[in-house]
Amino acid sequence: MKTFNELVSETVRVIPYGKVMTYGQIAAICGQPRAARIVGGIAHWGNPELPWQRVVKKDGSLAEGYPGGVRAHQAHLEAEGVKFTGNKVTMEQFQWRP
């Protein structure tokens, strides 16, 4: 049986280029709908080779703890074509729902 950490990593690995998922969405898909903060911890301390830039807060705002801060997080998403309304991802267009 896979650990929660392994399930989170597998989920993040398959988020398509130019799309985002929320911490809570990932937690729910991995069987722990109330574990969004744990997903955030995995993002912060987990495998840096995974596309963590594609994980955002439920309202589309960005992670302060992202390497380089919110500005770097936004720059990485914009490089993938993700659009913003103000300082939040335009979730209606860019949220991925597998």
One Martini backbone bead per residue (centre of mass of N, CA, C, O) as a GRO file, in nm:
protein
   98
    1MET     BB    1   0.098   0.036   0.021
    2LYS     BB    2   0.063   0.363  -0.012
    3THR     BB    3   0.156   0.656   0.075
    4PHE     BB    4   0.065   0.973   0.098
    5ASN     BB    5   0.322   1.090  -0.022
    6GLU     BB    6   0.318   0.917  -0.281
    7LEU     BB    7   0.040   1.013  -0.384
    8VAL     BB    8   0.111   1.308  -0.408
    9SER     BB    9   0.348   1.280  -0.602
   10GLU     BB   10   0.188   1.144  -0.830
   11THR     BB   11  -0.014   1.374  -0.873
   12VAL     BB   12   0.183   1.606  -0.936
   13ARG     BB   13   0.329   1.469  -1.180
   14VAL     BB   14   0.036   1.484  -1.366
   15ILE     BB   15   0.022   1.772  -1.397
   16PRO     BB   16  -0.035   1.972  -1.637
   17TYR     BB   17   0.074   2.183  -1.839
   18GLY     BB   18  -0.093   2.481  -1.751
   19LYS     BB   19  -0.187   2.365  -1.473
   20VAL     BB   20  -0.392   2.332  -1.170
   21MET     BB   21  -0.389   2.261  -0.817
   22THR     BB   22  -0.497   2.194  -0.504
   23TYR     BB   23  -0.430   2.096  -0.196
   24GLY     BB   24  -0.717   1.980  -0.139
   25GLN     BB   25  -0.751   1.819  -0.396
   26ILE     BB   26  -0.513   1.630  -0.347
   27ALA     BB   27  -0.602   1.519  -0.077
   28ALA     BB   28  -0.868   1.393  -0.178
   29ILE     BB   29  -0.749   1.205  -0.397
   30CYS     BB   30  -0.563   1.067  -0.153
   31GLY     BB   31  -0.793   1.028   0.097
   32GLN     BB   32  -0.748   1.338   0.253
   33PRO     BB   33  -0.957   1.606   0.267
   34ARG     BB   34  -0.804   1.739   0.548
   35ALA     BB   35  -0.477   1.758   0.414
   36ALA     BB   36  -0.362   2.030   0.292
   37ARG     BB   37  -0.123   2.094   0.486
   38ILE     BB   38   0.033   1.840   0.425
   39VAL     BB   39   0.078   1.900   0.131
   40GLY     BB   40   0.240   2.157   0.189
   41GLY     BB   41   0.470   2.007   0.334
   42ILE     BB   42   0.550   1.831   0.097
   43ALA     BB   43   0.618   2.065  -0.088
   44HIS     BB   44   0.841   2.194   0.092
   45TRP     BB   45   1.003   1.893   0.151
   46GLY     BB   46   1.004   1.769  -0.115
   47ASN     BB   47   1.044   1.700  -0.430
   48PRO     BB   48   1.197   1.940  -0.643
   49GLU     BB   49   1.123   1.790  -0.931
   50LEU     BB   50   0.848   1.869  -0.899
   51PRO     BB   51   0.548   2.054  -1.004
   52TRP     BB   52   0.475   2.274  -0.760
   53GLN     BB   53   0.374   2.525  -0.925
   54ARG     BB   54   0.080   2.363  -0.970
   55VAL     BB   55   0.029   2.454  -0.667
   56VAL     BB   56  -0.259   2.588  -0.497
   57LYS     BB   57  -0.484   2.761  -0.365
   58LYS     BB   58  -0.829   2.759  -0.362
   59ASP     BB   59  -0.826   3.079  -0.470
   60GLY     BB   60  -0.536   3.101  -0.644
   61SER     BB   61  -0.324   3.144  -0.461
   62LEU     BB   62   0.000   3.172  -0.341
   63ALA     BB   63   0.305   3.059  -0.217
   64GLU     BB   64   0.520   3.185   0.017
   65GLY     BB   65   0.716   2.912   0.034
   66TYR     BB   66   0.820   2.946  -0.227
   67PRO     BB   67   1.082   2.951  -0.415
   68GLY     BB   68   1.102   3.305  -0.418
   69GLY     BB   69   0.810   3.318  -0.384
   70VAL     BB   70   0.538   3.454  -0.532
   71ARG     BB   71   0.685   3.565  -0.782
   72ALA     BB   72   0.807   3.294  -0.874
   73HIS     BB   73   0.547   3.139  -0.894
   74GLN     BB   74   0.417   3.317  -1.109
   75ALA     BB   75   0.642   3.297  -1.323
   76HIS     BB   76   0.618   2.990  -1.368
   77LEU     BB   77   0.322   2.993  -1.461
   78GLU     BB   78   0.345   3.200  -1.692
   79ALA     BB   79   0.547   3.020  -1.857
   80GLU     BB   80   0.284   2.812  -1.896
   81GLY     BB   81   0.020   3.019  -1.945
   82VAL     BB   82  -0.083   3.125  -1.689
   83LYS     BB   83  -0.347   3.311  -1.562
   84PHE     BB   84  -0.438   3.628  -1.411
   85THR     BB   85  -0.637   3.768  -1.140
   86GLY     BB   86  -0.442   3.960  -1.039
   87ASN     BB   87  -0.298   3.739  -0.781
   88LYS     BB   88  -0.468   3.508  -0.931
   89VAL     BB   89  -0.569   3.233  -1.051
   90THR     BB   90  -0.765   3.133  -1.319
   91MET     BB   91  -0.949   2.871  -1.231
   92GLU     BB   92  -1.166   2.822  -1.453
   93GLN     BB   93  -0.924   2.765  -1.669
   94PHE     BB   94  -0.665   2.608  -1.489
   95GLN     BB   95  -0.809   2.390  -1.349
   96TRP     BB   96  -0.753   2.059  -1.265
   97ARG     BB   97  -0.981   1.770  -1.339
   98PRO     BB   98  -0.936   1.428  -1.337
   0.00000   0.00000   0.00000
